[in-house]
Amino acid sequence: MINFRTAKFWLPLILLLTVATWTIAQDGEQTKSDIVFKMLDYDARFRMIFAYSDPESRTYLANTAKSQYLEFKQLVEPNMAFFLSNEKDKIKEAIKMTDKILLNDEVFNTLNTPDYRNPSKPDKGEKLEDRWIDIHKAIQYVLIKDMVVRANFKIYVRFSEFAVAADVEKKGPASSRHYADSLLKTAAAELLPYYYALQDGNNEESRVAIKTLIDNYKTRTGDLYAQTLALYERPNTLLVSPEGQKDDLQLKSKYASSKVWQDGLIREMPETEKFSIMTVPNDRPDLHNSIYIFGKYMRAKKGETPDITFRIVSPGLTGVDFGRMRKVPLGNDRYGYLSTITYYCPIKIEVVNKAGEIEKTLIVIDETQEFHQEFHENYVRPNPNYDGVIPFRNDTLYYEALDKFRSNVINRLYNERFSSMTTAMASWLNDAYGYYKVPNSFYYLYDVKNPENGFQEIKALVDSTDYAIEHLESQEQSLANKAVLARMVDKYQEILQRPGISQNVKDLCARNSVTAALLSDQVSRALYLLDRCKAINPKDSYVRPMNLSSFMFRTLFDDKNQKVVKLPPRSELWKY
């Protein structure tokens, strides 16, 4: 039975405590944002002094920097509890250094005129700039530690610089406004690259708030100084309670290891089927015998009709032009002779079924792709001790070599160009129709050190991810566990969209998403998530899987119904 008299007493009290707690939290956010904003403000004003040479502008900036610093100092000293111990040390360090400049009359009074390190070279800077740099580094350390999204610190530093420029342009003496105005003109262009780099580290509300302020700087709309302060005051911008950080998710590294069973993405051929590889119009087994296709099926023997034929269509070199002979200086009044060969080498693979129909075509080398090779003495008669260019000694030797070696050079160029593409052709064929294992490798994951602090859900995701990776080695288990990993990617991405999550949670979900996407045959998505992860945590050097290049050809099958596929440049496929 409910005691209503008791409820009448406790319910208002609970509501009062709830409101009080919320008010304290709000006051904490307000106080900390004021502290950090004033800290960045006096830092930017101090730095701006060195952009002027006239006493009036410098005196104004020095005085306003001092005023902001005193307000910062008065506010931060009773509120040090908002900062972690190492942050407190940096704040005390910044205060100690700033006191020696802004609160020391002898030094402070020198700020009204430039005091160059080298009077004859003003561009080398002023003596006090070195001391500002030390203060700036300490302040930046505190800001980085205090940002909910750490990667945001660069754009917030720039916002503070432009906010001070807006304040100076509005309130400063006439002599100071021209430079402040020139800074504001560059604000949008300077800020937008930071904004685009931070798209994936912020939630939608934060992205809109940052972009709106950038737009307002571009159009000079409203009180930009007040708007910048309001950006600092937004919820989930700064970490308010360092004690609360102790309950944050704590990361530890996990190394999942496995060979990865890869099925053909176009179709898997059963053991009863046979295949053949041939080059047309002239079959060259010496060239294509090095192209291995791994699977349960076998090559068709002589006289057997293959179920599928991989027909490598290559007419040889086309458009061969040995170019005009040119004379090149060798030194000591001597000259040599050489030319540049231009040629094309179109190669494509046609996948032909038993009925003679072309199912798919891979353009290995496009017919419009132009190649060049220097025609010189060392190319036709190689020197075993030197592989560089050695021109012919005279034009007679050049023409003799041209007549003698023309056909040999054309055959050599064709064989070299074809052989250079056999690895790419084999990779494409295996990813499309093969049945093979990617060699054993480690895949870095982030794990949860303290799941008991409310992170059981994320810990379960990591454990499921780890188990699925460890069981990709057999064909029987591979398909099911790739499906598990695909679901894990969606789960990690869903958590990343939750408001107010900490940097460690973001780092874990971002990194693990990359690995799970890669190993669930979502290679293109893994590359996209890799870029997002770098935006969320630029310092995560282990996010890129070590053997990422082993999976790159699978990106060519994002559209499995595409009839004609063009092989990207080698630099694109092997850049990872």
N, C-alpha and C positions, 0 to 999 in steps of 0.2 A: 504494500500500500504506500502511495506517495504522500510524503509529508509536505503539504503546500506551504505551510508556514516557514519551513526550512528553506524551501525553494525560493520563496519571496526574498529571503535574506541573501542566499548564495548567488542567485542568477545575476542580480545587478553587480555584485562584487566581481564575478567572473568576467562580465562584459566590461567592467571598469578596468580590470587588469589587462584584458585583451587590447583595449584601446590604448592603455598606457604603454604596453609593450610595443605596439605598432608605432606609437608616437615617438618612443625612444629610438626605434629603428630608423624612422624617418628623419629625426633630428640628427642621428649619427651620420646618415648619408649626406645631409645638408652640411654638417660641420666638416666632414672629411672632404667633400667636393670644394668647399670654400678654402680649406687649407691647401689642397693640391693646386687649385686654380691660382691662388695668390702666389704660391711657390713658383709656378710656371710663368706668372705675370712678371714678377720682379726679375726673374732670370732673362726673359725676353727683352725687358726694358734695359737691363744692364748691357746685354749684347748689342742693342740698337745704338747705344751711345757711340760706339766705334765707327758707325756709318756716317757720322757727322763731323765736321771740323769747326763749325761756328759755335761760339760760346753759349749763345742763347738756347739753341736746340739741345746741346749737351747738358747744360745746367738743368733744363726742364726735365729731361729724361733721367738724370741722376737723382733729382729731387723726387720724382714720381716713383722711381725704383726703390728709393729709400723708404718712402711712405708705404708702398706695398709690402716691402720687406718687414717693416715694423709691425704691420697688421698681421702678416704671416707668422712672425715670431711670437706675437702675443697670443695668437690663436692656437699655435701648434704646441706650445710648451705645456699647457694643462691637458692636452688631448693626445699625448704620446701613446696612450693605450690603444689608439687606433692603428698602430704600426707594429710590425714585428721587430725583434731585437736588432737584426742586421739593418733594417730600415732606419731604426732609431739612430744607429751609429752613423749612417750616411747623412741623416738630417742634422745631427749634431756637428758633423764634419762640415756640411755646407754652411751652417750658422756660424761656426768658428771662423771659416774663411771669409764669409760675407761681412761679419763684424769688423774685420781688419780693414775692410775697404769702405763700406757704406757708413759705418759708425765711428770711423777714425777720421776726425776732421782734417788732419794733415793730408791724408791720402784722398779723402772724399773731395777736397777742394781742388785737387789736381785733375779731376775728371772733366772740368769745363774746357780744357784745351788738350789737343792730342799730345801724347808723349810716346813718340815712335821708338821702336827698338833701334832703328837705324835712320836718323833724320834724312840722310841722303837717299834712302829707299823706303818711302812711306808705305809702299805696297806690302812690305814685310810685316806690317801690323804694329800694334801698340804693346807696350810692356804689360799693361794690366789685362790684355786679352788672354794671356796664358793663365792668369789666376781665374778669369771667368770660365775658361775651359774646364778647370778642375771643379769649380762649383757646378757647372752644367752637368758634368759626368755624375756627380753625386745626386743631383736632382733627378736625372734620367733614371738612375738605378731605382730610386724610390717609386717613380711613376711606373716603370716596368713591373715591379713587384705588386703594385696596387691595382693594375688594370684587370678587370674580369676577363677581358680578351687581351692577352698580353701583346699580340701583334698590333693592337690599336695605338700603342704608345707613340709611334712616329707621327701619325696623322694628328694626334692630340697636341703634340709639341708644336707642329706647324700651325694648328688652329690658334694656339696661344700667341704665337708670333704675329699672325695676321690680326688677331684681336687687339693686340697692343698697337699695331700699325693703324687700325681703324680708330682707336681711342686717340692716338697722337694726331691723326689727320683731322679729327673732329675738335679736339680740345687744345692741341699743342700750339706753340707760337707759329706765326706764318712761315718762318724760316725752316721749320721742321716738316711742313706738310707735303712738300714736293716729293721727298724720298718716301714718306709713308704712303702717299698716293701711288707711287710707282710699285711699291710692294703689293698693294691691294689689287692692282691691275693684273698681277700674275697669280693671285690667290687660287682661282678656280683651276687654272692649268696645272698648278703645283699640287693641288689637293686631290684632283681626280685620279691620278695613278695610284695613290695610296688607297683611295676608296675602292677602286676595281680590284686591287690586290686583297682587300679584306672582305670581299663579298661573302665568302663561305665561313668566316669566323664570327659573323654577327647574325642575330636574328633579324627578321623582317623589320621590326619596329626601329631597331638601331640603324639598319641600313637606310631607312627612310629619313630618320632624323639627321644622319650625317650628310646625306645627299641634299636635303632641304637647306642645310646650313651652307653647303658649298654653292648651291644655286643663289642663295642670298648674298654671298660674297661676290659672286659674278655680277649680280645686278645692283649691288650696294643697297639692298632692301633692309630697312629697319635698323635697330641698334645692334650692330654685329658683335660688339663687346658683350652686351647682355645676353645675346643669343648663344655665344660661345660658353659663357658661364652656365647657361641653362643646359647645354649639352653635357657638361661635367656633372650636373645635378641629376641627370636621368637615372632611374633605377637600373641596377645591374651594370653600372659603368665602372665603379670603383669597389674594391673589396673593403667593406666597412669594419668587420671584426676579425682581426688576426687570430683570436682564440678560436673562432669558427673554422679557420683554415685547417686546424688540427684534425677536424672531422672530415676534411675533404678526401676524396678518393686518392689513395696512394698507389702509385704505379710500380710495377716490377716487370722485368723483361721475361718473355717466354719464347722459347725457340722450338717451334714445331718442325718436325723433319719428316720428309716422305718423298718417295718417287711418285710421279703423277701420271696416271694412266690416261692417255689421250685417245679418244675415238675419233674417227673421221667425221668432220663436220658436215660434209655433203652427203655421203652415205658410206656405210660399212659393208665391205664385200664379204660374203660368207666363204667358208673353207672350200666349198664346191666350185667357186668361180675362179677363173684364171685371167691374167692380164698380160699385156705386152707393152713394150716401149719401143718406139721406132722414130727415126728422123726421116723426114721427106723434104725435097724429092729424092735425096740420096741417103740411104740408110748408113749411119756411121756408128756401129756398135762401140768402136773405140772411144767415142765421145759420150754416149749415153749409158754405157755399162756402169759408170760410177754413180748413177742415180738409183739409189736403193729406196724401195717402198716397203715399209715394214707392215706385216699383217699375217693373217692366217692363210691367205690365198697364195698361189704360186704363179710364177711366170708361165705363160703358155709355151709349150715345147714346139719344135718345128713340126708343122703339119696340123697342129691343134688350132681351133678357132677360139680366140680370146673372147671373154665376155665383155671386156672393156679394153680399149686401146688408148694409150697416152701418146698421141701423135705430135712429135716436136717438129713443127713446120719452120724450116729455115732455109731460104734460098742461097745462103752464103752472103758474102759481102756484096753490097750494091753501091752504086754511085762512087766507086773508088776513083780518087783523083790524087795523083802524087804531087800535085802542086807545082808551082814555079820554083826552079832552082834559085836560091839566094846566096849571096856572098856575105860571109861573116868574118869580122876581124879576129885574128888569133894572137896578135901582139908581135912586136918586132917586125912590123911591116909585112906580116904574113897573113894570108886569108885562107879560109876553108869554104866548103860548099855543102849545102844540105837543102832539104825541102820538108814541107809538112804534108803528110798524107791525110786526106779527109775521106771518111767512109761511113757507111751505114751497115748495121748488122741486125736486121729484123728477125726476132725469134718469138714464136708463140707456141703454146701447148693447146692442142684440141683434144678434148675428152670425147671419144667416139664409142657409142654403145654397140652391141652385137648387131643391131639392125643397120649400122652405118650412119646413125644420126649423131650430130655434134651436140652434146649435152651442155658443155661449158668450154669457154676459151680463156686462157691466161695469156695476156700480152706480157711476155718477159722483157723484150726490148722493142720499143715502138719503132715503126719504120721511119719516123721523122727524127729519131735521136741520132745526133751527129757525134762521131768520134774522131780523134786526131792522134797521129803518131809521127814523131820526127823520123825522117829517112836520112840516116847518116852512116858513117863507116862502122861505128861500134854496134849498130843494129844488125847489119848484114854479116859482119865478121866480128863477133863479140870478143872483147878482151876479158879474159878470166879474172884479171886483177882490177878492173875498172868497169862500172856499169853506167857511167855518164855518157853524155853526148860527145862524140869525136867526129868532127866534120871531115868530108873527103878533102884530100890535099889539093886537088885541082878539079876543074870541071870535066876533064876527060874521064877520070876515075868515077866521078858521079854518074855520068851517062853509061859507062860500062856496067856499073853495079845495077843501074836501073834496068838495063836490058837483061842482065844475067839473073837478077834476083826478083824481078817483078812478081812472077807467079808464086815463088816461094814465100815472099813477104805477104801476099794476099792470103795464102793458106795458113800461114803462121798467125796472122791477125785474127782470122776466123776461129782457129782452134783456141787461141788465147781468150778471145771474147766469149766463146761458147763455154769453155771450161770455167771461166770466172763466174758463170751463172748457174752451174750445176748444183751448187749448194742451195741456192734460192729455189730452183726448180724442184729439188728433192723435198725441201721444207714445205713448199706449197702443196705438192702431191700428197705428202704424208698427213698434213693437217686436213686436207680435203677427203682423202680416201684411205688413209693409213690407220695404223693400230699400234701405238708405240708408247713408251714411257719416257717422260722427261727425267733425266738423271737425278739422283737423290740430292736434295738441297735443304738448307735451313730457311724457314720463313718466320720473320720476326713478328711477334705479337706483343701487345701490352696486356698485362694481367693485373688483377686487383689484389693488393696486399692486405686490405682491410675490408672485406665484404660485410663484416658484422656492423659496419657503420651505415647501413642502409643501401649497400651496393650489391645485394644478393642477385638482383636481376642482371646487372652487367657482368657479374662473375659467372653466372650461368651461361650467358652468351659467349664469354671467352672460352669456357670449358667445352661448350658445344663446337665452337670454331676449331679449337685444338684437336678434339677427337675426330672431327670430319677430315681435317688435313692429314692426320696420322693414318687415315684409312682410305686413301686415294690410290693405293698401290695395285689393287686387284681390280679387274674389270667388273667383277660381280658387285663390289662395294662402291666403285668409283661414281657411278651414275647417281646413286642415292645420296652419297655424301656431297656431291657437287650441288645437288638440290638443297641440301641443308645449308651449305655455304651461301647459296644465293639468297636464302631467307635471312641469314645472318647479316648480309649486307643491308637489306631493307630495315632490319631491327636497329643496327648501328646508326643508319641514316635518320631513322625516326627519333632516336634519342638526341642526335645532334640538333634537331629542330626544336627541342624543348627549351623554353625560356629559363634563364638563370643558371644553366649548368656551368660547372667550373671548367677551368682550362684543362685540368687533368682528364676530366671526362671527355672533353672534346678531343684531346690528343689520342686517347685510347680508341674512341669510336672512329676517328679519322684514319688512324694507321691500320687498324684491324679491318676496316672496310676495304682498303686497297688490296690486302692479301686475300680476303674472302672473295672479292670480285674476280681477281686474277685466276684463282684456282677453281672457280665455278664457271669457267669459260665465258666470262664477261670481260674480256681483255680491254676492249675500247672503254668500257665503263671504269675499269681499274686505272687506266691512264688519266681519265677525267678526274677520278677521285684522288689520284696522286697529286695533281695540280692543286686541288682543293686542300689536301692535307698540308702541302707546303705553305699555303696561305694561312692556315690555322696555326701551324707551328713550323716556321722556317728553319728552326735549328734541329729538327728531327732528321738526322743523317741516315737512319736505318729504315726509313719508311719505304724506300725503293727496294723491292726484292732483288737479291743478287743475280738471279738468273732470269730477269725480266725479258731479255732478248730471246730466250727460248720459246716465248709465247707470242712474239710479235706477229708472226705470219697468220695467226688465227684471227687477227683483226680484219683480214681480207674477206672473211666470210660472215661479216655482220648482216649482209643481205644474201641469204643462201639461194635466193631465186635469181640473182643477177647472172645473166648469161655470159657476159664478157667482163673479166676482171683485169685491171691493169696493175702490174707490179710497181709499187712506189720506188723512188730512188733508194739505192743502197744505204745512203746516209740516213734515211728515215727509218728503215727497217732495223738497222743495227745501231741506232744512236743510243740505245739503252744498254 
